[in-house]
Amino acid sequence: MILVGLTGGIGSGKTTVAKQFNALGIPVYIADDEAKKLMNRSKIIRRKLTALFGDDAYKNSTLNRPFLADKIFNNPSYLEKMNAIVHPKVASHFNRWVNKQNAPYVLKESAILFENDAYKKCNYVITVTAPIEIRIKRLLERDDTSIEKIQAIIKNQWPDDEKVRKSDFVIINTELDKTLQQVIQTHNKILNDIQ
């Protein structure tokens, strides 16, 4: 199976682009969503996160995301330890998912595709970009957050220029119709390459 990684900084519009590929018939695995589901479902992850962060890691049997976000973005070693617990489980879940797909290629959407070296397993990598001002505006409208929290997250992610250098395709996501045109062009190029 041909694996295409889709990444980009927070607020770049990865999910929008992923939905556009999905509308073209391409199966999409949203790594962050699946990680959240596994963090709630898996007893092993729950036990390890509770050991790492304490009982406040879960509230009413559900992952206490604001508590964890606060912990990990103020302490990079917590982020590393949490990733070491969660990422292997997500990776094996992803492999099982891939084996069930029947399409010319699959898309794996992950904000930290480069940061966790997952890009090395991809046949192609697409990076979604948008100017920082647009990204911050989107995030302030979408999430209950602050500029400080957004900047802390951005600081933990690779800069766009570094991602772009290592990517096969770049989609600039500023206007929906132009983004869709770029998605269709990228999709066609991938199909031509793999046929």
The 8 nearest C-alpha neighbors of each residue, nearest first, counted from 0:
[[1, 104, 2, 105, 103, 97, 102, 98],
 [2, 0, 104, 122, 105, 3, 103, 121],
 [1, 3, 121, 105, 122, 104, 106, 0],
 [4, 2, 123, 106, 121, 124, 122, 105],
 [3, 5, 124, 107, 106, 121, 125, 108],
 [6, 4, 108, 125, 107, 126, 124, 109],
 [5, 7, 126, 110, 109, 108, 127, 112],
 [8, 6, 127, 126, 110, 11, 128, 13],
 [7, 9, 11, 10, 110, 156, 153, 159],
 [8, 10, 11, 7, 153, 110, 134, 152],
 [9, 11, 134, 12, 138, 137, 8, 135],
 [12, 10, 129, 128, 8, 9, 134, 7],
 [11, 13, 15, 14, 10, 16, 172, 127],
 [14, 12, 16, 15, 11, 17, 127, 7],
 [13, 15, 17, 16, 12, 18, 108, 29],
 [16, 14, 12, 18, 17, 13, 19, 175],
 [15, 17, 19, 13, 14, 18, 12, 20],
 [18, 16, 14, 20, 19, 15, 13, 21],
 [19, 17, 21, 15, 16, 20, 14, 22],
 [18, 20, 16, 22, 21, 17, 15, 23],
 [21, 19, 23, 17, 22, 18, 25, 16],
 [20, 22, 25, 18, 24, 23, 19, 26],
 [21, 23, 19, 24, 20, 18, 25, 17],
 [24, 22, 20, 21, 25, 19, 183, 186],
 [25, 23, 21, 22, 26, 20, 102, 19],
 [24, 26, 21, 20, 23, 105, 27, 102],
 [27, 25, 105, 21, 106, 24, 28, 100],
 [28, 26, 106, 107, 105, 21, 25, 29],
 [27, 29, 107, 30, 108, 106, 26, 93],
 [30, 28, 108, 32, 31, 107, 33, 27],
 [29, 31, 33, 109, 32, 28, 108, 34],
 [30, 32, 34, 33, 29, 35, 109, 110],
 [33, 31, 35, 34, 29, 30, 36, 28],
 [32, 34, 36, 30, 35, 31, 37, 29],
 [33, 35, 31, 37, 32, 36, 89, 30],
 [34, 36, 38, 32, 33, 37, 31, 39],
 [37, 35, 33, 39, 34, 38, 40, 32],
 [36, 38, 40, 34, 39, 41, 35, 33],
 [39, 37, 35, 36, 40, 44, 41, 34],
 [38, 40, 36, 37, 62, 61, 41, 35],
 [41, 39, 37, 38, 36, 42, 45, 44],
 [40, 42, 44, 37, 43, 38, 39, 45],
 [41, 43, 45, 44, 46, 40, 39, 38],
 [42, 44, 46, 41, 45, 47, 48, 38],
 [45, 43, 47, 41, 46, 42, 38, 48],
 [44, 46, 42, 48, 43, 47, 49, 41],
 [45, 47, 43, 49, 44, 48, 42, 50],
 [46, 48, 50, 44, 49, 45, 51, 43],
 [49, 47, 51, 45, 50, 46, 52, 44],
 [48, 50, 53, 46, 52, 51, 47, 54],
 [51, 49, 47, 48, 53, 52, 46, 54],
 [50, 52, 48, 49, 53, 47, 81, 80],
 [53, 51, 49, 56, 48, 50, 54, 55],
 [54, 52, 49, 55, 50, 56, 51, 48],
 [53, 55, 56, 49, 57, 52, 50, 58],
 [54, 56, 57, 53, 58, 63, 52, 66],
 [57, 55, 63, 54, 49, 52, 53, 62],
 [58, 56, 62, 63, 61, 55, 60, 54],
 [57, 59, 61, 60, 63, 62, 55, 56],
 [58, 60, 61, 57, 62, 63, 55, 56],
 [61, 59, 58, 57, 62, 39, 63, 56],
 [62, 60, 57, 58, 59, 39, 63, 56],
 [61, 63, 57, 64, 39, 56, 58, 38],
 [64, 62, 57, 56, 58, 66, 65, 61],
 [63, 65, 67, 66, 62, 68, 56, 57],
 [66, 64, 68, 67, 63, 69, 70, 62],
 [67, 65, 69, 64, 63, 68, 70, 56],
 [68, 66, 70, 64, 69, 65, 71, 63],
 [69, 67, 65, 71, 70, 66, 64, 72],
 [68, 70, 66, 67, 72, 71, 65, 73],
 [71, 69, 67, 68, 73, 72, 74, 66],
 [72, 70, 78, 74, 77, 68, 73, 69],
 [71, 73, 74, 69, 70, 68, 151, 75],
 [72, 74, 71, 70, 69, 75, 151, 68],
 [73, 75, 71, 72, 76, 77, 70, 78],
 [76, 74, 78, 77, 71, 79, 72, 73],
 [77, 75, 79, 78, 74, 80, 71, 81],
 [78, 76, 80, 71, 75, 79, 74, 81],
 [77, 79, 71, 75, 81, 76, 80, 82],
 [80, 78, 76, 82, 77, 81, 83, 75],
 [81, 79, 83, 77, 82, 78, 76, 84],
 [80, 82, 78, 84, 83, 79, 77, 85],
 [81, 83, 85, 79, 84, 86, 80, 78],
 [84, 82, 80, 81, 85, 86, 79, 87],
 [85, 83, 81, 82, 86, 80, 44, 87],
 [84, 86, 82, 88, 83, 87, 81, 89],
 [85, 87, 89, 82, 88, 83, 90, 84],
 [88, 86, 90, 89, 85, 91, 84, 83],
 [89, 87, 91, 86, 90, 85, 92, 84],
 [88, 90, 92, 86, 87, 91, 34, 93],
 [91, 89, 87, 93, 88, 92, 86, 94],
 [90, 92, 94, 88, 93, 89, 87, 95],
 [93, 91, 89, 95, 90, 94, 88, 96],
 [92, 94, 96, 90, 91, 95, 89, 97],
 [95, 93, 91, 97, 96, 92, 90, 98],
 [94, 96, 92, 98, 93, 97, 91, 99],
 [95, 97, 93, 94, 99, 98, 92, 100],
 [98, 96, 94, 100, 99, 95, 93, 105],
 [97, 99, 95, 96, 100, 94, 0, 101],
 [98, 100, 97, 96, 101, 95, 94, 102],
 [101, 99, 97, 98, 102, 96, 26, 105],
 [100, 102, 99, 103, 104, 98, 26, 97],
 [101, 103, 104, 100, 25, 105, 26, 24],
 [104, 102, 1, 101, 105, 190, 0, 25],
 [105, 103, 1, 102, 2, 0, 25, 106],
 [106, 104, 26, 2, 25, 3, 27, 1],
 [105, 107, 27, 3, 4, 2, 28, 26],
 [106, 108, 28, 4, 5, 27, 3, 29],
 [109, 107, 5, 29, 6, 30, 28, 4],
 [108, 110, 112, 6, 30, 111, 5, 107],
 [109, 111, 6, 7, 112, 8, 108, 9],
 [110, 112, 114, 109, 113, 115, 156, 6],
 [111, 113, 117, 109, 118, 114, 115, 110],
 [114, 112, 116, 111, 115, 118, 117, 162],
 [113, 115, 111, 116, 112, 157, 156, 117],
 [114, 116, 113, 117, 112, 111, 118, 86],
 [117, 115, 113, 118, 114, 119, 112, 120],
 [118, 116, 112, 119, 115, 120, 113, 121],
 [119, 117, 121, 112, 116, 120, 113, 4],
 [118, 120, 117, 121, 116, 122, 113, 112],
 [119, 121, 118, 117, 122, 2, 116, 4],
 [122, 120, 2, 118, 123, 3, 119, 4],
 [121, 123, 2, 3, 1, 120, 124, 4],
 [124, 122, 3, 121, 167, 4, 125, 2],
 [125, 123, 4, 166, 167, 3, 5, 168],
 [124, 126, 168, 5, 169, 166, 4, 167],
 [127, 125, 6, 169, 7, 5, 163, 170],
 [126, 128, 7, 170, 169, 171, 11, 13],
 [129, 127, 171, 11, 172, 7, 170, 126],
 [128, 130, 11, 172, 171, 173, 131, 134],
 [131, 129, 133, 132, 134, 128, 173, 11],
 [130, 132, 134, 133, 135, 129, 11, 10],
 [133, 131, 135, 134, 130, 136, 129, 137],
 [134, 132, 136, 131, 130, 135, 137, 129],
 [133, 135, 10, 131, 137, 132, 136, 11],
 [134, 136, 138, 132, 137, 133, 139, 131],
 [135, 137, 133, 139, 134, 138, 132, 140],
 [138, 136, 134, 140, 135, 139, 141, 133],
 [137, 139, 141, 135, 140, 136, 142, 10],
 [138, 140, 136, 137, 141, 142, 135, 144],
 [141, 139, 137, 138, 142, 136, 143, 135],
 [142, 140, 138, 139, 137, 143, 136, 144],
 [143, 141, 144, 138, 139, 140, 137, 145],
 [142, 144, 139, 141, 145, 140, 138, 148],
 [145, 143, 142, 139, 148, 146, 149, 138],
 [144, 146, 148, 147, 149, 139, 143, 150],
 [145, 147, 149, 148, 150, 144, 135, 139],
 [148, 146, 150, 145, 149, 151, 144, 152],
 [149, 147, 151, 145, 150, 146, 152, 144],
 [148, 150, 146, 152, 151, 147, 153, 145],
 [149, 151, 153, 147, 152, 148, 154, 146],
 [152, 150, 148, 154, 149, 153, 147, 72],
 [151, 153, 149, 155, 154, 150, 148, 156],
 [154, 152, 150, 156, 155, 151, 149, 9],
 [153, 155, 151, 152, 156, 150, 157, 158],
 [156, 154, 152, 153, 151, 157, 72, 75],
 [157, 155, 153, 154, 158, 152, 8, 111],
 [156, 158, 159, 161, 162, 155, 114, 113],
 [159, 157, 161, 160, 156, 162, 8, 153],
 [160, 158, 162, 161, 163, 157, 128, 8],
 [161, 159, 163, 162, 158, 164, 157, 165],
 [160, 162, 164, 159, 163, 158, 157, 165],
 [163, 161, 159, 165, 164, 160, 166, 158],
 [162, 164, 160, 166, 165, 161, 159, 126],
 [165, 163, 161, 162, 166, 160, 167, 159],
 [164, 166, 162, 163, 161, 167, 124, 113],
 [167, 165, 124, 163, 168, 164, 125, 162],
 [166, 168, 124, 123, 125, 165, 169, 163],
 [169, 167, 125, 166, 126, 124, 170, 185],
 [170, 168, 126, 125, 127, 171, 163, 166],
 [169, 171, 127, 172, 181, 126, 128, 168],
 [172, 170, 128, 129, 127, 173, 169, 178],
 [171, 173, 178, 129, 128, 174, 170, 12],
 [172, 174, 129, 171, 175, 178, 177, 133],
 [175, 173, 177, 176, 172, 178, 171, 179],
 [174, 176, 178, 177, 179, 173, 172, 15],
 [175, 177, 179, 178, 174, 180, 181, 173],
 [178, 176, 180, 179, 174, 175, 181, 172],
 [177, 179, 175, 181, 172, 176, 180, 174],
 [178, 180, 182, 176, 181, 177, 175, 183],
 [181, 179, 177, 183, 178, 182, 184, 176],
 [182, 180, 184, 178, 179, 183, 185, 170],
 [181, 183, 179, 185, 180, 184, 186, 178],
 [182, 184, 186, 180, 181, 185, 187, 179],
 [185, 183, 181, 187, 186, 182, 188, 180],
 [186, 184, 188, 182, 187, 183, 181, 189],
 [185, 187, 183, 189, 184, 188, 182, 190],
 [188, 186, 190, 184, 185, 189, 191, 183],
 [187, 189, 191, 185, 190, 186, 192, 184],
 [190, 188, 192, 186, 191, 187, 185, 193],
 [189, 191, 187, 193, 192, 188, 194, 186],
 [192, 190, 188, 189, 194, 193, 187, 186],
 [193, 191, 189, 190, 194, 188, 187, 186],
 [192, 194, 190, 191, 189, 103, 1, 188],
 [193, 191, 192, 190, 189, 103, 188, 187]]
